Amino acid sequence: MSTLLFLVIVGGGIYVYTKYIRKDKYRVMMADPITGQRKWLSHVDGVGNSFQYTVASKSAMIFSNGETAEHYAQIIPDNITTVIEIKKLSGWKKLDGQGL
């Protein structure tokens, strides 16, 4: 009985942490539909209106706000396919397009 109670408490704690405490993180990925190469947005120069990309996913710009990530994905040139990724407990996943 005490083992079951322990598992319920641990499960409840994990649920509360993932639902209310942990903040989501977002990043913008660009994919080339022909070659399949993936790059991530790493730097934006607002004055020179230029973007820098990286093939190292750990060097990507991380956004704490989904609307900001969506804004940057929209201002990237139209000939580049963009995808917003969200960090879950299991790793980075593509945002499914159902809104932020």
Summary of the structure (lengths in Angstrom):
residues: 100
radius of gyration: 17.7
end to end distance: 41.1
largest distance: 64.8
contacts: 230
relative contact order: 0.20
helix: 33%
strand: 32%
